[in-house]
Amino acid sequence: MIVGLLPAAAVAQTNSQAYTINSSTQASTVSTQSGLVAGYIENGIYNYKGIPYAQADRFDEPHAPQSWSGVRSSRYYGPTCPQEFRSAWYMDNVAFASQWDDGFAGEDCLRVNIWTPGINDHQSRPVMVWIHGGGFSTGSSQEQPAYDGAALAKKGNVVVVSLNHRLNVLGFLNLSAFGKSYQHTANLGLLDIVAALKWVKNNIANFGGNPENITIFGQSGGGRKVSSLLCMPRAKGLFQKAIVQSGSGATYMPEKYSRRIGELTAKYLGLDATSIDNIKRVPYAQLLAAGNKACAEVKKQADAEGESARVSIWGWFATKDGDILPDDAFHNGSEKVSAGVPMIVGTCLNEFAGFAALAVPDYRQQTEQQITDLLKKTYGDKTQKYIKTFKQTYPQLQTVDMPLVDFKYRPQALAQVETKAKDGGAPVWNYLFAYQSTALDGTLGAVHCMELPYVFDNVVRCGFETGATQEAVQLGDIMSSAWLNFAKTGNPNGEGVPQWPAFTNAKKATMVFDKVNTVKYNFDAELQKLGTGK
């Protein structure tokens, strides 16, 4: 019900709470280095969408966007990087929980989005830059409703930024064999993010943010990108804190394989060194198909040489080139370029293992014997030891949860925090998100991505996957407070957060986020040994 009208603004009554929106250009204009932009003010938070932070023709390195005259309307998300369809789109229950918004695709996708409590006010609010997941192939800054930064900006008086960058064949095709102009094509997607961070540093003050207090955070592929930025000399000094959510593993493509993928892609397109520039005009679908074919072919070679299993993501992934990425992430001291950056690192209890419950009809109705038989396929004569250890480690969980524990992402996270703690340059905190969602009859558990609504304080907004219970809302309040405290001070402890000790290699503290939030010390070591076969 409309209860009042103001110039260029509207006020409505929704669930007994006033909803306000003001799309006035005059009220929301901010100056950037490229020109003026206008957004809108929703419930007291200034929103800006799709602002160009850089531009680049296909396979070129990013550079400053072209300036514009007048005021640029920046009220809706810009193009997302072109990408292929994902099989999960066709899983009804996953799509229901995720509520994806994939926007519209376009190669002119180097855009940032901003949520801020104030503009042009000479404030120095902490800045939180979100880097989306989807591996290095898919995803966008808008694909999940959890990514909306308004609630976090309002609750913590911070500036939240998200961004799009080049992905898959557009962002990670190694064409360096074809000359100097293509020398960095294997890592263009990461160079895009560096360009975005430079834009934030140079422009965020007018949006009410502090360019010297920037936290980067990301999940899954976004977490791997954060891990990569921590080891990139070109990213040094562009951020002061970092959060890695389910994205610690970053063993890159060896250059010999990624270069071979680039050479084969060109061959499949009928191109050679004399005609390679024509690759910039190949229709995207044709380019991607050739690239995917090349990835599959080169993987056969890498499999035969026993190399592909060492790479975190095969095909469309960053390349260890000795320049942009001197070494694998957190390996041989590569992370010491950001030694003074505090970190939070963690994972979800179930991660991708948890999706097994969604794939099997009536999974949670299985008997203890059925679950035991299922475990025997993996653990053989160690099954009873696994069951006993599981019950000791997670006494609050049920029999049907036994096969659904993640043994990939948590070991990677522990290796990362152990390295960070050993370096001793700045503290690191470890967490495990174990809260079992009540949505979809509890089948989601604590799967990959499940912590996102909680850290963004969007538990109700994302009720399709959280269940939006009071218990879940309270957990979201605690986790978002921890993330906000960290962005402000470099320490997650503070008001609204249970005492969370930093990780040390002597004690190995983990904050387990659950119905009851508990700090545990090296609590799952025995189960991890069984699960990983070590």
One Martini backbone bead per residue (centre of mass of N, CA, C, O) as a GRO file, in nm:
protein
  534
    1MET     BB    1   0.093   0.037   0.026
    2ILE     BB    2   0.065   0.365  -0.045
    3VAL     BB    3   0.162   0.644   0.187
    4GLY     BB    4   0.369   0.808  -0.006
    5LEU     BB    5   0.506   1.102  -0.178
    6LEU     BB    6   0.809   1.184  -0.339
    7PRO     BB    7   1.049   1.305  -0.505
    8ALA     BB    8   1.162   1.031  -0.667
    9ALA     BB    9   0.981   0.874  -0.447
   10ALA     BB   10   0.894   0.589  -0.230
   11VAL     BB   11   0.636   0.465   0.001
   12ALA     BB   12   0.588   0.154   0.166
   13GLN     BB   13   0.386  -0.115   0.302
   14THR     BB   14   0.561  -0.397   0.459
   15ASN     BB   15   0.504  -0.581   0.710
   16SER     BB   16   0.499  -0.307   0.892
   17GLN     BB   17   0.733  -0.195   0.702
   18ALA     BB   18   0.916   0.043   0.575
   19TYR     BB   19   0.948   0.121   0.230
   20THR     BB   20   1.228   0.258   0.047
   21ILE     BB   21   1.264   0.458  -0.263
   22ASN     BB   22   1.536   0.628  -0.449
   23SER     BB   23   1.600   0.742  -0.802
   24SER     BB   24   1.764   0.991  -0.778
   25THR     BB   25   2.020   1.144  -0.925
   26GLN     BB   26   2.091   1.370  -0.725
   27ALA     BB   27   2.100   1.173  -0.462
   28SER     BB   28   2.331   0.950  -0.619
   29THR     BB   29   2.578   1.105  -0.703
   30VAL     BB   30   2.903   0.997  -0.825
   31SER     BB   31   3.249   1.020  -0.843
   32THR     BB   32   3.471   0.910  -1.092
   33GLN     BB   33   3.742   0.872  -1.300
   34SER     BB   34   3.521   0.838  -1.556
   35GLY     BB   35   3.267   0.951  -1.391
   36LEU     BB   36   2.939   0.980  -1.342
   37VAL     BB   37   2.709   0.827  -1.102
   38ALA     BB   38   2.392   0.652  -1.067
   39GLY     BB   39   2.151   0.535  -0.840
   40TYR     BB   40   2.002   0.401  -0.540
   41ILE     BB   41   1.768   0.418  -0.259
   42GLU     BB   42   1.736   0.143  -0.022
   43ASN     BB   43   1.669   0.153   0.288
   44GLY     BB   44   1.935   0.358   0.311
   45ILE     BB   45   2.081   0.221   0.061
   46TYR     BB   46   2.328   0.246  -0.164
   47ASN     BB   47   2.298   0.166  -0.516
   48TYR     BB   48   2.534   0.000  -0.744
   49LYS     BB   49   2.541  -0.100  -1.094
   50GLY     BB   50   2.759  -0.176  -1.348
   51ILE     BB   51   3.043  -0.057  -1.314
   52PRO     BB   52   3.312   0.032  -1.479
   53TYR     BB   53   3.662  -0.074  -1.417
   54ALA     BB   54   3.705  -0.186  -1.710
   55GLN     BB   55   3.868  -0.275  -2.025
   56ALA     BB   56   3.843  -0.536  -2.295
   57ASP     BB   57   3.940  -0.704  -2.533
   58ARG     BB   58   3.980  -0.990  -2.656
   59PHE     BB   59   4.275  -1.098  -2.491
   60ASP     BB   60   4.310  -0.849  -2.329
   61GLU     BB   61   4.420  -0.637  -2.113
   62PRO     BB   62   4.330  -0.447  -1.869
   63HIS     BB   63   4.181  -0.117  -1.869
   64ALA     BB   64   4.073   0.174  -1.860
   65PRO     BB   65   3.791   0.317  -1.889
   66GLN     BB   66   3.592   0.495  -2.066
   67SER     BB   67   3.492   0.795  -2.067
   68TRP     BB   68   3.219   1.005  -1.956
   69SER     BB   69   2.937   1.192  -1.996
   70GLY     BB   70   2.774   1.282  -1.752
   71VAL     BB   71   2.529   1.057  -1.617
   72ARG     BB   72   2.554   0.730  -1.516
   73SER     BB   73   2.356   0.468  -1.518
   74SER     BB   74   2.375   0.249  -1.202
   75ARG     BB   75   2.102   0.021  -1.139
   76TYR     BB   76   2.211  -0.235  -1.301
   77TYR     BB   77   2.328  -0.510  -1.390
   78GLY     BB   78   2.562  -0.622  -1.572
   79PRO     BB   79   2.730  -0.816  -1.749
   80THR     BB   80   2.802  -1.147  -1.789
   81CYS     BB   81   2.994  -1.395  -1.835
   82PRO     BB   82   3.024  -1.612  -2.055
   83GLN     BB   83   2.857  -1.943  -2.045
   84GLU     BB   84   2.777  -2.251  -1.963
   85PHE     BB   85   2.585  -2.487  -1.884
   86ARG     BB   86   2.441  -2.629  -1.590
   87SER     BB   87   2.333  -2.914  -1.442
   88ALA     BB   88   2.198  -2.787  -1.181
   89TRP     BB   89   1.960  -2.644  -1.328
   90TYR     BB   90   1.809  -2.947  -1.348
   91MET     BB   91   1.784  -2.936  -1.031
   92ASP     BB   92   1.518  -2.854  -0.863
   93ASN     BB   93   1.612  -2.838  -0.560
   94VAL     BB   94   1.865  -2.665  -0.616
   95ALA     BB   95   1.722  -2.431  -0.760
   96PHE     BB   96   1.534  -2.360  -0.529
   97ALA     BB   97   1.756  -2.293  -0.317
   98SER     BB   98   1.925  -2.085  -0.505
   99GLN     BB   99   1.789  -1.880  -0.696
  100TRP     BB  100   1.888  -1.804  -0.972
  101ASP     BB  101   2.078  -1.524  -1.136
  102ASP     BB  102   2.220  -1.483  -1.468
  103GLY     BB  103   2.128  -1.282  -1.647
  104PHE     BB  104   2.339  -1.124  -1.889
  105ALA     BB  105   2.545  -1.173  -2.158
  106GLY     BB  106   2.891  -1.036  -2.189
  107GLU     BB  107   3.216  -0.925  -2.266
  108ASP     BB  108   3.130  -0.652  -2.115
  109CYS     BB  109   3.202  -0.747  -1.770
  110LEU     BB  110   3.366  -0.511  -1.618
  111ARG     BB  111   3.207  -0.502  -1.308
  112VAL     BB  112   3.057  -0.315  -1.041
  113ASN     BB  113   2.918  -0.335  -0.708
  114ILE     BB  114   2.733  -0.120  -0.466
  115TRP     BB  115   2.710  -0.089  -0.102
  116THR     BB  116   2.595   0.201   0.093
  117PRO     BB  117   2.525   0.430   0.358
  118GLY     BB  118   2.726   0.647   0.205
  119ILE     BB  119   2.797   0.964   0.039
  120ASN     BB  120   3.005   1.222   0.033
  121ASP     BB  121   3.099   1.203   0.377
  122HIS     BB  122   3.399   1.141   0.478
  123GLN     BB  123   3.410   0.849   0.525
  124SER     BB  124   3.573   0.527   0.671
  125ARG     BB  125   3.477   0.256   0.562
  126PRO     BB  126   3.474  -0.052   0.538
  127VAL     BB  127   3.580  -0.290   0.285
  128MET     BB  128   3.392  -0.543   0.091
  129VAL     BB  129   3.515  -0.786  -0.141
  130TRP     BB  130   3.342  -0.981  -0.366
  131ILE     BB  131   3.408  -1.324  -0.484
  132HIS     BB  132   3.293  -1.538  -0.691
  133GLY     BB  133   3.187  -1.835  -0.789
  134GLY     BB  134   3.243  -2.119  -1.025
  135GLY     BB  135   3.515  -2.132  -1.033
  136PHE     BB  136   3.664  -2.045  -1.366
  137SER     BB  137   3.374  -2.066  -1.551
  138THR     BB  138   3.150  -1.956  -1.352
  139GLY     BB  139   2.937  -1.709  -1.272
  140SER     BB  140   2.844  -1.426  -1.047
  141SER     BB  141   2.748  -1.133  -0.869
  142GLN     BB  142   2.413  -1.240  -0.895
  143GLU     BB  143   2.334  -1.554  -0.878
  144GLN     BB  144   2.287  -1.502  -0.567
  145PRO     BB  145   2.099  -1.369  -0.313
  146ALA     BB  146   2.332  -1.362  -0.099
  147TYR     BB  147   2.513  -1.131  -0.251
  148ASP     BB  148   2.360  -0.919  -0.127
  149GLY     BB  149   2.491  -0.616   0.045
  150ALA     BB  150   2.283  -0.452   0.219
  151ALA     BB  151   2.272  -0.586   0.501
  152LEU     BB  152   2.575  -0.558   0.567
  153ALA     BB  153   2.598  -0.252   0.533
  154LYS     BB  154   2.385  -0.180   0.750
  155LYS     BB  155   2.484  -0.334   0.999
  156GLY     BB  156   2.817  -0.240   0.970
  157ASN     BB  157   2.898   0.013   0.819
  158VAL     BB  158   2.964  -0.077   0.515
  159VAL     BB  159   3.133  -0.156   0.212
  160VAL     BB  160   3.000  -0.330  -0.068
  161VAL     BB  161   3.162  -0.542  -0.313
  162SER     BB  162   3.119  -0.649  -0.651
  163LEU     BB  163   3.216  -0.881  -0.930
  164ASN     BB  164   3.320  -0.909  -1.264
  165HIS     BB  165   3.478  -1.158  -1.479
  166ARG     BB  166   3.670  -1.349  -1.657
  167LEU     BB  167   3.610  -1.668  -1.807
  168ASN     BB  168   3.734  -1.934  -1.911
  169VAL     BB  169   3.830  -1.886  -2.232
  170LEU     BB  170   3.849  -1.568  -2.173
  171GLY     BB  171   4.041  -1.594  -1.891
  172PHE     BB  172   4.222  -1.905  -1.947
  173LEU     BB  173   4.367  -1.886  -2.229
  174ASN     BB  174   4.673  -2.006  -2.356
  175LEU     BB  175   4.848  -1.783  -2.601
  176SER     BB  176   5.170  -1.748  -2.566
  177ALA     BB  177   5.274  -1.892  -2.834
  178PHE     BB  178   5.170  -1.611  -3.011
  179GLY     BB  179   5.298  -1.393  -2.826
  180LYS     BB  180   5.321  -1.101  -2.643
  181SER     BB  181   5.011  -1.014  -2.661
  182TYR     BB  182   4.954  -1.323  -2.507
  183GLN     BB  183   5.120  -1.375  -2.233
  184HIS     BB  184   4.847  -1.336  -2.013
  185THR     BB  185   4.589  -1.517  -2.089
  186ALA     BB  186   4.593  -1.739  -1.856
  187ASN     BB  187   4.527  -1.469  -1.631
  188LEU     BB  188   4.298  -1.255  -1.687
  189GLY     BB  189   4.093  -1.294  -1.456
  190LEU     BB  190   4.295  -1.195  -1.236
  191LEU     BB  191   4.360  -0.918  -1.365
  192ASP     BB  192   4.076  -0.813  -1.333
  193ILE     BB  193   4.070  -0.812  -1.022
  194VAL     BB  194   4.302  -0.618  -0.989
  195ALA     BB  195   4.158  -0.387  -1.136
  196ALA     BB  196   3.924  -0.370  -0.934
  197LEU     BB  197   4.098  -0.302  -0.683
  198LYS     BB  198   4.209  -0.041  -0.799
  199TRP     BB  199   3.939   0.097  -0.830
  200VAL     BB  200   3.861   0.093  -0.538
  201LYS     BB  201   4.105   0.250  -0.428
  202ASN     BB  202   4.038   0.513  -0.625
  203ASN     BB  203   3.691   0.537  -0.554
  204ILE     BB  204   3.561   0.463  -0.262
  205ALA     BB  205   3.552   0.730  -0.102
  206ASN     BB  206   3.286   0.846  -0.246
  207PHE     BB  207   3.132   0.579  -0.109
  208GLY     BB  208   3.248   0.577   0.206
  209GLY     BB  209   3.535   0.450   0.182
  210ASN     BB  210   3.836   0.273   0.275
  211PRO     BB  211   4.131   0.225   0.086
  212GLU     BB  212   4.291   0.105   0.368
  213ASN     BB  213   4.018  -0.104   0.421
  214ILE     BB  214   4.043  -0.411   0.269
  215THR     BB  215   3.829  -0.690   0.205
  216ILE     BB  216   3.863  -1.013   0.088
  217PHE     BB  217   3.597  -1.234  -0.041
  218GLY     BB  218   3.537  -1.599  -0.091
  219GLN     BB  219   3.382  -1.877  -0.272
  220SER     BB  220   3.535  -2.129  -0.382
  221GLY     BB  221   3.645  -1.996  -0.653
  222GLY     BB  222   3.668  -1.733  -0.485
  223GLY     BB  223   3.867  -1.854  -0.280
  224ARG     BB  224   4.088  -1.918  -0.490
  225LYS     BB  225   4.124  -1.623  -0.571
  226VAL     BB  226   4.213  -1.526  -0.298
  227SER     BB  227   4.453  -1.717  -0.274
  228SER     BB  228   4.591  -1.597  -0.526
  229LEU     BB  229   4.618  -1.296  -0.441
  230LEU     BB  230   4.809  -1.369  -0.196
  231CYS     BB  231   5.035  -1.467  -0.443
  232MET     BB  232   5.036  -1.179  -0.589
  233PRO     BB  233   5.235  -0.921  -0.662
  234ARG     BB  234   5.007  -0.736  -0.808
  235ALA     BB  235   4.823  -0.738  -0.524
  236LYS     BB  236   4.993  -0.581  -0.352
  237GLY     BB  237   4.817  -0.354  -0.134
  238LEU     BB  238   4.492  -0.394  -0.217
  239PHE     BB  239   4.481  -0.541   0.070
  240GLN     BB  240   4.431  -0.633   0.437
  241LYS     BB  241   4.219  -0.873   0.401
  242ALA     BB  242   4.111  -1.233   0.430
  243ILE     BB  243   3.858  -1.465   0.290
  244VAL     BB  244   3.821  -1.829   0.293
  245GLN     BB  245   3.560  -2.016   0.124
  246SER     BB  246   3.592  -2.310   0.004
  247GLY     BB  247   3.918  -2.220  -0.134
  248SER     BB  248   4.227  -2.340  -0.083
  249GLY     BB  249   4.276  -2.489  -0.341
  250ALA     BB  250   4.582  -2.398  -0.553
  251THR     BB  251   4.666  -2.593  -0.812
  252TYR     BB  252   4.794  -2.529  -1.100
  253MET     BB  253   4.854  -2.499  -1.417
  254PRO     BB  254   5.070  -2.611  -1.616
  255GLU     BB  255   5.209  -2.453  -1.880
  256LYS     BB  256   5.234  -2.691  -2.081
  257TYR     BB  257   4.922  -2.744  -2.084
  258SER     BB  258   4.790  -2.467  -2.135
  259ARG     BB  259   4.942  -2.418  -2.400
  260ARG     BB  260   4.831  -2.665  -2.548
  261ILE     BB  261   4.538  -2.576  -2.538
  262GLY     BB  262   4.580  -2.322  -2.709
  263GLU     BB  263   4.691  -2.461  -2.964
  264LEU     BB  264   4.446  -2.649  -3.013
  265THR     BB  265   4.228  -2.439  -3.034
  266ALA     BB  266   4.342  -2.306  -3.285
  267LYS     BB  267   4.339  -2.557  -3.463
  268TYR     BB  268   4.026  -2.612  -3.444
  269LEU     BB  269   3.987  -2.310  -3.584
  270GLY     BB  270   4.211  -2.273  -3.817
  271LEU     BB  271   4.472  -2.164  -3.667
  272ASP     BB  272   4.767  -1.957  -3.661
  273ALA     BB  273   5.025  -1.739  -3.632
  274THR     BB  274   4.906  -1.567  -3.887
  275SER     BB  275   4.574  -1.589  -3.767
  276ILE     BB  276   4.516  -1.550  -3.455
  277ASP     BB  277   4.349  -1.276  -3.444
  278ASN     BB  278   4.074  -1.418  -3.530
  279ILE     BB  279   3.988  -1.512  -3.238
  280LYS     BB  280   3.833  -1.236  -3.171
  281ARG     BB  281   3.581  -1.330  -3.393
  282VAL     BB  282   3.482  -1.574  -3.266
  283PRO     BB  283   3.233  -1.728  -3.167
  284TYR     BB  284   3.183  -1.821  -2.854
  285ALA     BB  285   3.074  -2.111  -2.886
  286GLN     BB  286   3.309  -2.202  -3.069
  287LEU     BB  287   3.539  -2.138  -2.876
  288LEU     BB  288   3.448  -2.318  -2.638
  289ALA     BB  289   3.440  -2.588  -2.788
  290ALA     BB  290   3.740  -2.592  -2.861
  291GLY     BB  291   3.847  -2.566  -2.571
  292ASN     BB  292   3.713  -2.821  -2.452
  293LYS     BB  293   3.847  -3.018  -2.645
  294ALA     BB  294   4.137  -2.950  -2.561
  295CYS     BB  295   4.115  -3.021  -2.263
  296ALA     BB  296   4.048  -3.322  -2.304
  297GLU     BB  297   4.306  -3.397  -2.460
  298VAL     BB  298   4.523  -3.299  -2.251
  299LYS     BB  299   4.427  -3.471  -2.014
  300LYS     BB  300   4.521  -3.739  -2.128
  301GLN     BB  301   4.817  -3.666  -2.109
  302ALA     BB  302   4.824  -3.602  -1.803
  303ASP     BB  303   4.727  -3.877  -1.710
  304ALA     BB  304   4.967  -4.040  -1.833
  305GLU     BB  305   5.169  -3.848  -1.642
  306GLY     BB  306   5.029  -3.791  -1.353
  307GLU     BB  307   4.916  -3.465  -1.335
  308SER     BB  308   4.605  -3.389  -1.308
  309ALA     BB  309   4.556  -3.449  -0.995
  310ARG     BB  310   4.722  -3.186  -0.896
  311VAL     BB  311   4.494  -3.023  -1.006
  312SER     BB  312   4.228  -2.855  -0.892
  313ILE     BB  313   4.152  -2.750  -1.192
  314TRP     BB  314   4.060  -2.847  -1.499
  315GLY     BB  315   4.155  -2.616  -1.752
  316TRP     BB  316   3.974  -2.366  -1.620
  317PHE     BB  317   4.262  -2.220  -1.505
  318ALA     BB  318   4.517  -2.122  -1.364
  319THR     BB  319   4.867  -2.030  -1.423
  320LYS     BB  320   5.195  -2.133  -1.370
  321ASP     BB  321   5.425  -1.872  -1.494
  322GLY     BB  322   5.635  -1.700  -1.301
  323ASP     BB  323   5.461  -1.421  -1.273
  324ILE     BB  324   5.171  -1.387  -1.183
  325LEU     BB  325   5.238  -1.699  -1.091
  326PRO     BB  326   5.509  -1.829  -0.936
  327ASP     BB  327   5.312  -2.027  -0.770
  328ASP     BB  328   5.154  -2.201  -0.577
  329ALA     BB  329   4.940  -2.182  -0.335
  330PHE     BB  330   5.098  -2.203  -0.048
  331HIS     BB  331   5.395  -2.242  -0.193
  332ASN     BB  332   5.713  -2.183  -0.135
  333GLY     BB  333   5.618  -1.889  -0.014
  334SER     BB  334   5.401  -1.732  -0.192
  335GLU     BB  335   5.237  -1.593   0.057
  336LYS     BB  336   5.456  -1.373   0.161
  337VAL     BB  337   5.347  -1.123   0.004
  338SER     BB  338   5.098  -1.147   0.248
  339ALA     BB  339   5.192  -1.177   0.555
  340GLY     BB  340   5.015  -0.920   0.690
  341VAL     BB  341   4.746  -1.086   0.633
  342PRO     BB  342   4.466  -1.153   0.761
  343MET     BB  343   4.266  -1.459   0.832
  344ILE     BB  344   3.989  -1.652   0.703
  345VAL     BB  345   3.924  -2.013   0.727
  346GLY     BB  346   3.686  -2.239   0.555
  347THR     BB  347   3.406  -2.476   0.588
  348CYS     BB  348   3.192  -2.737   0.515
  349LEU     BB  349   3.088  -3.035   0.626
  350ASN     BB  350   2.971  -3.143   0.327
  351GLU     BB  351   2.956  -3.016   0.071
  352PHE     BB  352   2.948  -3.223  -0.202
  353ALA     BB  353   2.866  -3.474  -0.037
  354GLY     BB  354   2.574  -3.363   0.033
  355PHE     BB  355   2.437  -3.410  -0.259
  356ALA     BB  356   2.365  -3.711  -0.229
  357ALA     BB  357   2.089  -3.665  -0.082
  358LEU     BB  358   1.953  -3.536  -0.346
  359ALA     BB  359   1.998  -3.794  -0.548
  360VAL     BB  360   1.839  -3.969  -0.328
  361PRO     BB  361   1.562  -4.106  -0.270
  362ASP     BB  362   1.495  -4.112   0.058
  363TYR     BB  363   1.767  -4.103   0.212
  364ARG     BB  364   1.665  -4.040   0.524
  365GLN     BB  365   1.515  -4.343   0.530
  366GLN     BB  366   1.748  -4.502   0.593
  367THR     BB  367   1.906  -4.746   0.731
  368GLU     BB  368   2.171  -4.847   0.911
  369GLN     BB  369   2.243  -5.081   0.719
  370GLN     BB  370   2.247  -4.917   0.458
  371ILE     BB  371   2.472  -4.728   0.549
  372THR     BB  372   2.683  -4.942   0.607
  373ASP     BB  373   2.693  -5.055   0.317
  374LEU     BB  374   2.786  -4.789   0.193
  375LEU     BB  375   3.054  -4.760   0.356
  376LYS     BB  376   3.193  -5.027   0.258
  377LYS     BB  377   3.264  -4.919  -0.031
  378THR     BB  378   3.495  -4.731   0.105
  379TYR     BB  379   3.608  -4.884   0.397
  380GLY     BB  380   3.548  -5.164   0.459
  381ASP     BB  381   3.723  -5.287   0.733
  382LYS     BB  382   3.685  -4.966   0.848
  383THR     BB  383   3.385  -4.905   0.913
  384GLN     BB  384   3.358  -4.930   1.225
  385LYS     BB  385   3.571  -4.715   1.282
  386TYR     BB  386   3.426  -4.487   1.144
  387ILE     BB  387   3.165  -4.489   1.309
  388LYS     BB  388   3.296  -4.439   1.584
  389THR     BB  389   3.442  -4.173   1.508
  390PHE     BB  390   3.199  -4.012   1.420
  391LYS     BB  391   3.042  -4.021   1.695
  392GLN     BB  392   3.272  -3.871   1.849
  393THR     BB  393   3.280  -3.612   1.665
  394TYR     BB  394   2.938  -3.627   1.592
  395PRO     BB  395   2.694  -3.670   1.822
  396GLN     BB  396   2.456  -3.484   1.682
  397LEU     BB  397   2.441  -3.684   1.461
  398GLN     BB  398   2.344  -3.907   1.215
  399THR     BB  399   2.367  -4.186   1.033
  400VAL     BB  400   2.305  -4.043   0.750
  401ASP     BB  401   2.571  -3.851   0.783
  402MET     BB  402   2.828  -4.030   0.742
  403PRO     BB  403   2.868  -4.006   0.410
  404LEU     BB  404   2.866  -3.655   0.414
  405VAL     BB  405   3.158  -3.596   0.460
  406ASP     BB  406   3.416  -3.386   0.413
  407PHE     BB  407   3.756  -3.471   0.237
  408LYS     BB  408   3.867  -3.198   0.079
  409TYR     BB  409   3.837  -2.900   0.192
  410ARG     BB  410   3.947  -2.924   0.481
  411PRO     BB  411   4.238  -3.013   0.426
  412GLN     BB  412   4.304  -2.759   0.263
  413ALA     BB  413   4.248  -2.555   0.491
  414LEU     BB  414   4.450  -2.669   0.698
  415ALA     BB  415   4.700  -2.627   0.524
  416GLN     BB  416   4.671  -2.321   0.505
  417VAL     BB  417   4.670  -2.246   0.811
  418GLU     BB  418   4.938  -2.380   0.877
  419THR     BB  419   5.108  -2.200   0.698
  420LYS     BB  420   5.022  -1.928   0.817
  421ALA     BB  421   5.109  -1.991   1.109
  422LYS     BB  422   5.407  -2.050   1.046
  423ASP     BB  423   5.482  -1.768   0.937
  424GLY     BB  424   5.363  -1.531   1.150
  425GLY     BB  425   5.258  -1.245   1.023
  426ALA     BB  426   4.950  -1.338   1.074
  427PRO     BB  427   4.651  -1.412   1.163
  428VAL     BB  428   4.436  -1.713   1.192
  429TRP     BB  429   4.106  -1.841   1.118
  430ASN     BB  430   3.897  -2.124   1.192
  431TYR     BB  431   3.623  -2.301   1.023
  432LEU     BB  432   3.298  -2.481   1.069
  433PHE     BB  433   3.010  -2.549   0.886
  434ALA     BB  434   2.736  -2.749   1.053
  435TYR     BB  435   2.465  -2.652   0.987
  436GLN     BB  436   2.141  -2.789   0.951
  437SER     BB  437   1.918  -2.762   0.732
  438THR     BB  438   1.551  -2.746   0.712
  439ALA     BB  439   1.530  -2.762   0.430
  440LEU     BB  440   1.401  -3.005   0.253
  441ASP     BB  441   1.393  -3.205   0.504
  442GLY     BB  442   1.720  -3.181   0.554
  443THR     BB  443   1.892  -3.245   0.278
  444LEU     BB  444   2.119  -3.018   0.271
  445GLY     BB  445   2.256  -2.925   0.511
  446ALA     BB  446   2.620  -2.849   0.478
  447VAL     BB  447   2.665  -2.736   0.198
  448HIS     BB  448   2.771  -2.598  -0.060
  449CYS     BB  449   2.708  -2.247   0.018
  450MET     BB  450   2.548  -2.238   0.299
  451GLU     BB  451   2.700  -1.984   0.442
  452LEU     BB  452   2.625  -1.726   0.281
  453PRO     BB  453   2.366  -1.608   0.422
  454TYR     BB  454   2.516  -1.567   0.698
  455VAL     BB  455   2.751  -1.364   0.620
  456PHE     BB  456   2.522  -1.160   0.476
  457ASP     BB  457   2.251  -1.148   0.637
  458ASN     BB  458   2.038  -1.357   0.440
  459VAL     BB  459   1.842  -1.574   0.569
  460VAL     BB  460   1.558  -1.480   0.481
  461ARG     BB  461   1.606  -1.426   0.181
  462CYS     BB  462   1.721  -1.752   0.192
  463GLY     BB  463   1.486  -1.960   0.283
  464PHE     BB  464   1.505  -2.192   0.072
  465GLU     BB  465   1.788  -2.294   0.229
  466THR     BB  466   1.755  -2.220   0.553
  467GLY     BB  467   1.433  -2.184   0.658
  468ALA     BB  468   1.414  -1.924   0.846
  469THR     BB  469   1.478  -1.966   1.129
  470GLN     BB  470   1.559  -1.850   1.432
  471GLU     BB  471   1.820  -2.009   1.451
  472ALA     BB  472   1.936  -1.911   1.179
  473VAL     BB  473   1.929  -1.609   1.234
  474GLN     BB  474   2.123  -1.616   1.476
  475LEU     BB  475   2.363  -1.730   1.319
  476GLY     BB  476   2.379  -1.497   1.115
  477ASP     BB  477   2.445  -1.280   1.324
  478ILE     BB  478   2.715  -1.403   1.414
  479MET     BB  479   2.866  -1.434   1.140
  480SER     BB  480   2.839  -1.143   1.037
  481SER     BB  481   2.984  -1.020   1.280
  482ALA     BB  482   3.255  -1.155   1.234
  483TRP     BB  483   3.307  -1.036   0.950
  484LEU     BB  484   3.286  -0.740   1.038
  485ASN     BB  485   3.503  -0.733   1.252
  486PHE     BB  486   3.731  -0.814   1.060
  487ALA     BB  487   3.703  -0.570   0.864
  488LYS     BB  488   3.767  -0.357   1.091
  489THR     BB  489   4.027  -0.521   1.271
  490GLY     BB  490   4.133  -0.830   1.206
  491ASN     BB  491   3.897  -0.947   1.407
  492PRO     BB  492   3.617  -1.148   1.488
  493ASN     BB  493   3.606  -1.035   1.752
  494GLY     BB  494   3.316  -0.939   1.950
  495GLU     BB  495   3.026  -0.831   1.918
  496GLY     BB  496   2.824  -1.127   1.894
  497VAL     BB  497   3.084  -1.319   1.957
  498PRO     BB  498   3.232  -1.584   2.025
  499GLN     BB  499   3.509  -1.696   2.135
  500TRP     BB  500   3.792  -1.679   1.889
  501PRO     BB  501   4.063  -1.840   1.834
  502ALA     BB  502   4.343  -1.859   1.699
  503PHE     BB  503   4.542  -2.033   1.493
  504THR     BB  504   4.749  -2.309   1.585
  505ASN     BB  505   4.976  -2.574   1.563
  506ALA     BB  506   4.930  -2.663   1.864
  507LYS     BB  507   4.588  -2.646   1.879
  508LYS     BB  508   4.378  -2.619   1.648
  509ALA     BB  509   4.145  -2.407   1.609
  510THR     BB  510   3.779  -2.445   1.582
  511MET     BB  511   3.495  -2.300   1.460
  512VAL     BB  512   3.172  -2.428   1.525
  513PHE     BB  513   2.897  -2.380   1.330
  514ASP     BB  514   2.587  -2.401   1.513
  515LYS     BB  515   2.355  -2.429   1.737
  516VAL     BB  516   2.630  -2.457   1.886
  517ASN     BB  517   2.900  -2.261   1.945
  518THR     BB  518   3.230  -2.417   1.904
  519VAL     BB  519   3.543  -2.471   2.033
  520LYS     BB  520   3.785  -2.676   1.869
  521TYR     BB  521   4.061  -2.922   1.907
  522ASN     BB  522   4.156  -3.133   1.685
  523PHE     BB  523   3.875  -3.309   1.657
  524ASP     BB  524   3.904  -3.450   1.337
  525ALA     BB  525   4.168  -3.609   1.274
  526GLU     BB  526   4.081  -3.911   1.264
  527LEU     BB  527   3.859  -3.880   1.049
  528GLN     BB  528   4.039  -3.759   0.828
  529LYS     BB  529   4.221  -4.005   0.796
  530LEU     BB  530   3.998  -4.198   0.704
  531GLY     BB  531   3.874  -4.024   0.469
  532THR     BB  532   4.172  -3.989   0.316
  533GLY     BB  533   4.368  -4.244   0.368
  534LYS     BB  534   4.615  -4.157   0.598
   0.00000   0.00000   0.00000
